[in-house]
Amino acid sequence: MTLILSCITDQFVVQVSDRCLSDLWTGRPVEQEANKAVFLSNRVVFGFTGLAEIEGKPADIWLRDVLVPHESVGHGVQLVVDEATRAFASMRSPRASKRQAFVGVGWARFDEASDGLLPFGVIISNAFSDRGWLSEAQSEFVGDVKFLQRGGGCVWTDVGGLPGRRKADLNRMVRRIVDRRLSAAAMADLFIRETRTMADLDRRIGRGLMVSSIPRAVSTTQDLLALASLPRDSELTFAHMRHDDSIDILKGPHVVRPGGRVFSNFQRRIDADGTETVSVTLGSP
C-alpha cells in the first residue's frame, strides 16, 4: 500500500508518495525505492498505488505509455480512465486484489473559455471514494477532478489511508502552512514527516519517497525537469529520496512531452576523476 499525499494551492502543487512495492499476496515489501512517478511536461505529476505491474509492464512504464498520445491534460486524464478500465477488465484476479488509484496534481485549463491555468488534483480509481478504499474494485475507473478557484486556500488529499485522528491533525497543519503563505518546501517537509511516521506504523509503506513540486512560475513555460532537489519557489523539482533521507540525484522520473516525446531512464554518473556523464532514453511515436 502506497501512501500519496498531495496539495494544490494558488502558488504551487506538491506531491509526496512512498516508493515501496509490496507483494500482492503477502503484503511484504519487495522493493523500497521504485520509481512511481510520471510527469506530463512541466504541468502535471502522477503517482500511483495498487498493482506494481499492469499488462506485463511495471506500472510506471504502463502509465507512461498510456499518456504518450495525450493532446492536452484533460485528454491525458481520460486516456488513463479508459485504458485502466480496459486493462483491469481482462485481469483474472479477485476484485479485492485489483484496487488501484492514479493520483495527479498540476496545472491545467479544462475550460477553453478560461483565461489561465488553474491548479487541480485528480484521483483516477476503481476503488477509492471520499470515504476511503472500497472493499473491492469496481468494473470501471472514474476520474474525480478538483480545481482550486482563484482567491487562495488549498485542496489536499491522502490516498492510501491515514487514520482519522492523523488526518485531522494533518489537516490543521496543512491549513496553517497555507494561511501563513509558507513555501512548497514547508508543505513537502510536512508530508515527508507524515509519510515517514506512517512507515514506522505500517510496513507496507516505505521510507523511500518521491517528492515532486510544480510552482505556478514554471507552469506556463516549456522548461523540462531540471532539478533533482526538494521544492523551490520558482523551479520545477523532483526528488527520489532514499530510505536513509539522502536524495538520489542520479536517476529521474519519466517525462511525457507533447507530440509523444518521451524522456526515460535518466541517469547521471560521476566518475572517480570527477567526469560527469548524463544519459537519457528518448522516445517518439
N, C-alpha and C positions, 0 to 999 in steps of 0.2 A: 504494500500500500504506500503510494507516494503521497506526501503532503504538499499541496501547492497553495501558497499564499500570494494574493495579487491585490494591487491597489491602483486605482486611477484617480488622478487629481487634475486640476486645470493647468498644472505646470510639468507633470511627469507621470509616467506609468512605471510600476515596479512589479517584478515577479520573482519569487524565491521558491524553488522546489528542490526536494532532495533527489539524489541521483542513484538511489538504491533500486536494484532489480531483485525481486523475490521469486522463488519457485512457486508456480501456480498452485500446486497441490499441498506442499508442506508449509508454505509461508516463510521459509528460511531465506535469508539474503544470499544471492549468488554473485552479485557484483555491487560494489559500493560507489563506484564513480563512473557510471554510464552517462553518455550524452542523452539528455532528454529534452532538448530544445531545438526548435526550428524557427528561423526568422523570415518574415516577408520583408525584404529590403530593410529600410530603417523605419518601418511603420509598425510592425506587429511582431510579438514573440509568442510562440505556442509552447506550452508544456503539456505533459500527458500523465495519466495514471491508469493502471489496469494491466492489460496484457503487454508483455515485453516484445512479443512477436505477432505480426499480423500478415496473413497470406505468405508465410515463409520468409518475411523480411523483419529485421529489427524494427520496432515501432517508429523510431525516429526516421529511419530510411523510408518506411512506408508513408509517413506523413509528409516528408519532403517530396516524394514522388507524386503524391496526390495533389500537392499545391503547385506543381510546375506549370500547369496550363492556366493558372489564375490570371484574370484580366483586371481585377480590382480586389480590394479587401473583401467586399461583400461576396464576390464570386468565389473567392478562396474559402470563405466560411461555408458557403453552400456546397462546394466540392467535398469538403470534409464530411458534412452531414450525409450527402448522397453516397459517397464511396464507403464510408464506415457502415452505413445501413446495409449496403450490398455485401461487403466483405464479411460482416458478422452473421448475416443470414445464412451463409454457407458453412459456418463452423459447426462441427458436430461435437458440441460441448454442452454441459449443463448450463442453464441460463444464469445460475448463481456465479459461475466462473467466467462469464463473458461481460461483466460490468466494466465499463470503460468511460473515460472522460478526457477530452482535449480542452485545454483552457488557454485562451488567447487574451492578451491585453495590448492596446496600442492606440493608434490614431487613424480615423477614417472619416470619409464623407459618404454616408449611405444614401443621403437625400441629395439629388442633383441640384436642388434649389438652395442647399446650404452654402453659406459664404466662407466656410472654413472647415478645418479638420476638428473633430471632437474626440476627446479621449473616450475609449469604450472598453468593455470587457465582454467576453463571450465564453459560455460553457457549453460545449457540444458533447452530449452524453446520451447513453441508452439506459442510464440507471441512477442519475443524480437529480435531486429536486431541491427546492428551497429548504426542505426539512432533512436533507442529507441523502445518504445512499438508500436506494430501494433494496429489497432482499434479493431480487434477481433482475437480470437485464430485460428490457422491453424489446420488441421486434424492430423498432426504428430509433434512430438517433434524432435528437432535437437540439437546435441551437437557441440558447437563451442569451439574448444580447441586451446589455445595459449601457446607456450613454450617460455621460456626465454633462449636464447643461451648463452653459456659461454662468459664472457667478460664484465659483468656489465650491468648497465641500469636497467630498470624496465618495467613492464606492469601493468597498473591499470585499473580497470573498476568500473562503477557505474551502478547498476541495481535498478530501482525504479524511476529514472527520476530526475536528477539535472537540473535546468535551465541552459541555455547555458553559461551565464556570470559566474555563480558559478562554473560550470565545468571547464571553462578556468582558473579561479583563483586557483581552487584546483589543477589543473594540474601543474601550476607553483610551487606551494608549495610542491607537491609530488616530482617533479624533483629536487628541492633544497635539500630535505632531502636525496635523493639518491646520488646526486652529492657530498654532504658533508659526505657521508658514515655514516650517523646517524643511530640510533638503530631502532629496531622494535617498541620499546616503543614510539619513536618520531612519527613514522608513525601512530600508533594506536591513539595517542593523537590527531593528525590532523584529523583523520577520526571521532573520538568521537566528537570533537568540530563541525565538519561539520554536522554530523547527528543531534546533539542537536540543531543547528541553523535551520536546515530544519524542525525539530519537532515543533519549535516555529512558523514556517510559514505554516505548513500543519498538521492538526490534525490527519491525517491518519498515520503519522509517530510518533512512540513513543519515549519517553525519556529513557525507559529501554533498555539496549543494551546487545548484546553478542559480546565479543571481544576475538578473537582467534589468536594464533600465533604459527607457527611451524618453528623453526630455522633449518638451514642446519645441525647443530651439532647433532640433535636428529633424523634426518630423516632416518638414517641407523641403528638405534638401535631398540631394542624390548621393550623399555620403554612404560609404559602406561601413560595416562594422570595423572599428579601428582600434578600440582599446580593450585589452583584457584587464579589467580593473573593476573595483567596486564603483557604484554610481557616482557620477559627476554632474554638475548642474547644466552643462552645455555640450555634453558629448555622449554619444551612444556607447554603452558599455555592456559587457558580459563578463562573467567571472565563473569559471569552473573551480569552485573551492573544494580542496581535498578534505578528507575527514580530519586531518590534523590542522586545519584552518589556513594552510598556505594556498595561494592562488596559482593554478596551473596556467601559465602563460604560453604553454607550448601547443595547446590544442584549442580549436574554436568550434562553434556550433555550425549547423548547416544554414546556408542563406539562399533563399529563392528570390531571384530578381525578376522584374517584368520582362516579358518576352521569353520566359522559360529558362533564363540563365541561372545556373546552379553553382554555388561555391561550397565544396565539401572537403572533408579530410584536411582541414587547415592544420599545418604543423610548423612549429618554429624550433629550430635546433641551434644550439650554441655549442660549438666545439671547444676543446681544451685551450686552443690558441686564441679564442675569442671570436672566431669567424661565425657569423650568423647566417643561417640559411632558412628561408621560408618557402614552403611548398603548399599548393592547394590544388584540388581536383576541380576542373572546370567542366560543366556540362551544359548542353543545349538541346532543344527539341530534335 
